[in-house]
């Protein structure tokens, strides 16, 4: 059996820091992900306990590194979920879960935003981005 090496062909990045999103935190904007050198991008949204409110996730794209002129990604350029999917505080199935969405668009820069509405105590949601299918591998130096 061969030894598959996922470590050499992916790059994981924090999109949004692990932190509670509470009342007053209306929009949590993720870091801009630069896809240079990679043809695949997957976002993972990881929730903890969500007590109330609705948390809507939207993926944005741009040709500019500062995300000027950003637009919401068309559903045809997403894999697995349509844009605007949610975590809902009154839905126990959304507690301690992972929802993922792939990006197959053509823009170099991509980021996620999480918008909360109706939360008083809120919930815990973080986002992670995984770049894959690199032009050059390994993506990290081999020690």
Protein Blocks (a to p, Z undefined) as FASTA:
>chain_A
ZZddfklmcccddfbdcddddehilbacdddddfehiabdcddddddddfbdcddddddd
dfbfnlpoiacddfklpghiaehiacdfklmklgopadddddfbfbfbdcdddddehiak
lpadddddddehifbdcfbdcZZ
